[in-house]
Amino acid sequence: MEHHDDNEHSLAADLTAMLNLNSDRRQTLRWLLAGASALPMMGCGGGSDSATDTSSTTATVATPATTTPTTTTTTTTNGSCSVIPEETGGPYPGDGTNSNSSGVVNVLTQSGVVRSDIRSSFNGPTGVAAGVPLTIKLQVVNVSGSCASLEGYAIYLWHCDRDGNYSLYSNGVTTQNYLRGVQATDSSGGLTFTSIFPGCYDGRVPHVHFEVYRSLTAATSAANRIKTSQFTFPVATCNAVYATAGYSASVSNMARISLATDNVFSDGYSLQMSTVTGNATDGYVATLTVGVAG
């Protein structure tokens, strides 16, 4: 196993990071409770996460939702959609709710953050994240309105690089802001990000963070977010990616974690499991329906 020292994010390190943040008090307490329950279980991932929102409402929709069955969280059923669970943004949101070594960090107000291709840094920094290509396709639907597509909503999305590091926060990449971006939904409620497959770091399964806003204008302040959540990937896909060059550290980390022991997805992940197509040579496409109480 490769050791990244300060670059490697363990669950314990994430807990320490959270204690130093200026994030919303309620969110921090939820994170600590979730993280404390998972301390004996080490594995892979990113920022820490909270329990699934089991109060999701359900609405009828013509097209069946594609989900992975689980036993402990609210799930979609054929002909319905549900509100995606609320989760913590973790220690590395970059949305103005906490600080890095240089002070409060907020990419939402920076020129160039509204973009589809998030592999490169922007607004000055020039770093580019390498890795297996990943296209992320999300569709935002209104659970309170018969699962209708929500046009003009915005999503801020971020995740770690193939080494498990988060731009703006992790040692060596604090001056970079890659793998972060904002997109608005089209008339079908859809949006697309071009990225790379995230690595697996110690303590979490591979995952992607995102926040939902009612508009691009609203997406300049984290105070306006209406949903914070995360999604993950099928284990077989992760293993195929981590067998490629550049992801060697993820192999051992992935072997020590599972969806059942992850401190976010252990209570259910059916609404947060992306559907993935493709291969490690040509790249992957991950799709997910994001239900919100529009």
C-alpha positions as CSV (number, residue, x, y, z in Angstrom):
1,M,0.0,0.0,0.0
2,E,1.2,3.5,-0.8
3,H,1.4,5.9,2.1
4,H,0.6,9.6,1.4
5,D,1.3,10.9,4.9
6,D,-0.3,14.3,5.0
7,N,-1.9,13.7,1.6
8,E,-3.9,10.7,2.7
9,H,-7.3,11.3,4.3
10,S,-8.2,8.9,7.1
11,L,-11.5,9.1,9.0
12,A,-9.6,10.3,12.0
13,A,-8.0,13.1,10.0
14,D,-11.5,14.1,8.7
15,L,-12.8,14.2,12.2
16,T,-9.9,16.5,13.2
17,A,-10.5,18.6,10.1
18,M,-14.2,19.0,11.0
19,L,-13.4,20.2,14.5
20,N,-11.4,23.1,13.0
21,L,-14.2,24.1,10.6
22,N,-16.6,27.0,10.9
23,S,-19.4,25.0,9.3
24,D,-23.0,25.0,10.4
25,R,-23.2,23.7,13.9
26,R,-26.1,21.3,13.2
27,Q,-24.3,19.8,10.2
28,T,-21.1,19.4,12.2
29,L,-22.9,17.6,15.0
30,R,-24.5,15.2,12.5
31,W,-21.2,14.5,10.9
32,L,-19.5,13.8,14.2
33,L,-22.2,11.4,15.3
34,A,-22.0,9.5,12.0
35,G,-18.2,9.5,12.0
36,A,-18.0,8.3,15.7
37,S,-20.2,5.3,14.9
38,A,-17.9,4.3,12.1
39,L,-14.6,4.8,13.9
40,P,-13.9,1.0,14.2
41,M,-14.4,0.6,10.5
42,M,-11.6,1.9,8.2
43,G,-11.8,2.1,4.4
44,C,-11.9,4.6,1.6
45,G,-13.5,7.8,0.6
46,G,-13.7,11.6,1.0
47,G,-15.4,14.0,3.4
48,S,-17.4,12.4,6.1
49,D,-21.2,12.0,5.8
50,S,-24.4,11.8,7.8
51,A,-27.4,9.6,8.1
52,T,-30.0,9.1,5.4
53,D,-33.1,11.2,5.5
54,T,-35.9,8.6,5.9
55,S,-38.7,11.1,5.7
56,S,-38.5,11.3,1.9
57,T,-41.8,11.8,0.1
58,T,-42.8,9.8,-2.9
59,A,-44.6,10.8,-6.1
60,T,-45.8,9.0,-9.1
61,V,-43.8,9.1,-12.3
62,A,-44.3,7.4,-15.7
63,T,-40.7,6.0,-16.0
64,P,-39.5,3.5,-13.4
65,A,-36.4,4.7,-11.4
66,T,-33.3,2.6,-11.6
67,T,-32.0,1.8,-8.1
68,T,-29.9,-0.8,-6.2
69,P,-32.0,-2.6,-3.5
70,T,-31.1,-2.1,0.1
71,T,-32.8,-2.9,3.4
72,T,-32.5,0.1,5.6
73,T,-33.4,3.3,3.8
74,T,-36.3,4.8,1.9
75,T,-36.2,3.4,-1.6
76,T,-37.8,4.2,-4.9
77,T,-40.3,1.8,-6.3
78,N,-41.4,1.2,-9.9
79,G,-43.5,4.2,-11.0
80,S,-42.2,6.6,-8.3
81,C,-39.4,9.0,-7.3
82,S,-38.2,9.9,-3.8
83,V,-36.3,12.8,-2.3
84,I,-32.6,11.9,-2.2
85,P,-31.2,11.6,1.3
86,E,-29.6,14.6,3.0
87,E,-25.9,14.1,3.7
88,T,-23.1,16.2,5.1
89,G,-20.9,18.2,2.7
90,G,-17.9,16.8,4.6
91,P,-14.8,18.8,5.5
92,Y,-13.9,19.9,1.9
93,P,-16.9,21.7,0.4
94,G,-15.2,24.9,-0.8
95,D,-18.6,26.7,-0.7
96,G,-17.8,29.4,1.8
97,T,-18.9,27.4,4.9
98,N,-15.4,26.7,6.2
99,S,-11.8,27.5,5.8
100,N,-8.6,26.0,4.5
101,S,-5.1,27.0,5.5
102,S,-5.5,30.4,3.9
103,G,-8.9,31.3,5.3
104,V,-12.5,31.0,4.1
105,V,-12.7,29.4,0.7
106,N,-15.6,29.8,-1.7
107,V,-15.4,28.8,-5.3
108,L,-19.1,29.6,-5.9
109,T,-18.3,33.3,-6.3
110,Q,-15.3,32.8,-8.5
111,S,-15.4,33.5,-12.3
112,G,-15.4,30.4,-14.3
113,V,-17.0,28.0,-11.8
114,V,-20.1,27.5,-14.0
115,R,-18.7,24.9,-16.4
116,S,-19.2,21.4,-17.6
117,D,-15.6,20.1,-17.8
118,I,-14.3,20.2,-14.2
119,R,-11.0,18.4,-14.8
120,S,-8.9,21.5,-14.8
121,S,-8.5,24.3,-12.3
122,F,-9.9,27.7,-13.2
123,N,-9.7,31.5,-12.4
124,G,-5.9,31.5,-12.3
125,P,-4.7,28.0,-11.2
126,T,-3.7,25.7,-14.1
127,G,-3.6,22.2,-12.6
128,V,-5.4,19.4,-14.3
129,A,-6.7,16.2,-12.6
130,A,-5.6,13.0,-14.3
131,G,-7.5,9.8,-14.2
132,V,-10.0,7.5,-16.0
133,P,-12.5,9.7,-17.8
134,L,-15.9,9.9,-16.1
135,T,-19.0,11.7,-17.4
136,I,-21.6,12.5,-14.8
137,K,-25.2,12.9,-15.9
138,L,-27.7,14.0,-13.3
139,Q,-31.5,14.7,-13.6
140,V,-33.3,16.8,-11.1
141,V,-36.9,16.0,-10.6
142,N,-39.7,17.4,-8.4
143,V,-41.0,14.8,-5.9
144,S,-43.7,17.3,-4.8
145,G,-44.8,17.7,-8.4
146,S,-45.3,14.2,-9.9
147,C,-41.6,13.8,-10.6
148,A,-41.6,16.6,-13.2
149,S,-38.2,17.7,-14.5
150,L,-36.9,20.9,-12.9
151,E,-35.5,23.2,-15.4
152,G,-33.1,26.0,-14.4
153,Y,-32.0,24.4,-11.1
154,A,-28.3,24.3,-10.4
155,I,-25.9,21.8,-8.9
156,Y,-22.5,22.4,-7.4
157,L,-20.5,19.2,-7.5
158,W,-17.1,18.2,-6.2
159,H,-15.0,15.2,-5.4
160,C,-11.4,14.0,-4.7
161,D,-8.8,13.3,-7.4
162,R,-7.4,9.8,-8.1
163,D,-4.9,10.2,-5.2
164,G,-7.8,10.8,-2.8
165,N,-6.9,14.5,-2.5
166,Y,-9.4,17.4,-2.5
167,S,-8.3,20.6,-4.2
168,L,-8.1,23.7,-2.0
169,Y,-7.6,21.6,1.1
170,S,-5.2,18.6,0.7
171,N,-1.5,19.0,1.0
172,G,0.1,19.7,-2.4
173,V,-3.2,20.9,-4.1
174,T,-4.3,23.8,-1.9
175,T,-3.6,26.2,-4.7
176,Q,-5.7,24.2,-7.2
177,N,-9.5,24.1,-7.5
178,Y,-10.1,21.4,-10.0
179,L,-12.9,18.8,-9.8
180,R,-15.3,21.5,-8.7
181,G,-18.0,23.1,-10.8
182,V,-21.6,24.3,-11.2
183,Q,-24.1,23.5,-13.9
184,A,-27.7,24.5,-14.5
185,T,-30.4,22.0,-15.6
186,D,-31.9,22.0,-19.1
187,S,-35.5,21.7,-20.1
188,S,-35.5,18.0,-19.1
189,G,-33.9,18.7,-15.7
190,G,-30.6,17.3,-16.9
191,L,-27.0,18.4,-16.6
192,T,-23.6,16.9,-17.4
193,F,-20.1,17.1,-15.9
194,T,-17.0,15.8,-17.5
195,S,-14.6,14.6,-14.8
196,I,-12.3,11.7,-13.8
197,F,-13.1,8.7,-11.6
198,P,-12.4,9.6,-8.0
199,G,-9.9,7.6,-6.0
200,C,-10.7,5.6,-2.9
201,Y,-9.0,7.0,0.3
202,D,-8.9,5.5,3.7
203,G,-12.2,5.6,5.6
204,R,-14.8,6.0,2.8
205,V,-16.1,4.3,-0.3
206,P,-15.7,6.3,-3.5
207,H,-18.2,9.1,-3.7
208,V,-19.2,12.4,-5.2
209,H,-20.6,15.4,-3.2
210,F,-23.1,17.8,-4.6
211,E,-25.5,20.6,-3.5
212,V,-28.8,21.6,-5.2
213,Y,-29.9,25.2,-5.7
214,R,-33.1,26.6,-7.3
215,S,-31.1,28.6,-9.8
216,L,-27.6,29.7,-10.9
217,T,-28.1,33.0,-9.2
218,A,-28.9,31.2,-5.9
219,A,-25.8,29.0,-6.3
220,T,-23.4,31.7,-5.3
221,S,-24.1,31.2,-1.5
222,A,-24.3,27.9,0.4
223,A,-27.0,29.5,2.5
224,N,-29.3,29.0,-0.5
225,R,-28.8,25.3,-1.0
226,I,-31.9,23.2,-0.8
227,K,-30.2,19.8,-0.7
228,T,-26.8,18.4,0.1
229,S,-26.1,14.8,-0.8
230,Q,-23.6,12.3,-2.2
231,F,-23.7,9.4,-4.6
232,T,-21.5,6.4,-5.2
233,F,-20.6,3.7,-7.8
234,P,-21.0,0.0,-8.2
235,V,-18.1,-1.9,-6.5
236,A,-17.3,-3.8,-9.7
237,T,-16.8,-0.5,-11.5
238,C,-14.5,0.8,-8.8
239,N,-12.4,-2.3,-8.8
240,A,-12.0,-2.1,-12.6
241,V,-10.9,1.5,-12.4
242,Y,-8.5,0.9,-9.6
243,A,-6.7,-1.9,-11.5
244,T,-5.5,0.8,-13.9
245,A,-2.3,2.9,-13.7
246,G,-2.4,5.8,-11.2
247,Y,-4.9,4.3,-8.8
248,S,-2.7,1.9,-6.9
249,A,-3.3,3.4,-3.5
250,S,-7.1,2.9,-4.0
251,V,-6.8,-0.9,-4.2
252,S,-5.9,-1.5,-0.6
253,N,-8.2,1.2,0.6
254,M,-11.1,-0.2,-1.3
255,A,-10.4,-3.7,0.1
256,R,-10.9,-2.4,3.7
257,I,-14.3,-0.7,3.2
258,S,-17.7,-1.6,1.9
259,L,-21.1,0.1,1.5
260,A,-22.2,-1.8,4.6
261,T,-19.5,-0.2,6.7
262,D,-19.3,3.2,5.1
263,N,-20.4,5.9,7.6
264,V,-22.8,7.5,5.0
265,F,-24.1,4.7,2.9
266,S,-24.3,2.0,5.6
267,D,-27.9,2.9,6.4
268,G,-29.0,2.7,2.7
269,Y,-27.9,3.8,-0.7
270,S,-30.5,2.8,-3.2
271,L,-31.2,6.5,-4.1
272,Q,-27.5,7.3,-4.2
273,M,-26.2,4.4,-6.3
274,S,-25.4,5.7,-9.8
275,T,-26.0,3.6,-12.9
276,V,-22.6,3.2,-14.7
277,T,-21.8,2.2,-18.3
278,G,-18.5,2.1,-20.1
279,N,-15.0,0.6,-19.4
280,A,-11.7,1.6,-17.9
281,T,-10.1,2.2,-21.3
282,D,-12.7,4.5,-22.9
283,G,-14.1,5.9,-19.7
284,Y,-17.4,5.7,-17.9
285,V,-20.8,7.4,-17.8
286,A,-22.6,7.6,-14.4
287,T,-26.2,8.6,-14.3
288,L,-28.4,9.4,-11.3
289,T,-31.9,10.9,-10.7
290,V,-31.9,13.5,-8.0
291,G,-35.3,13.9,-6.4
292,V,-36.0,17.1,-4.4
293,A,-39.1,18.7,-2.9
294,G,-39.2,21.3,-5.6
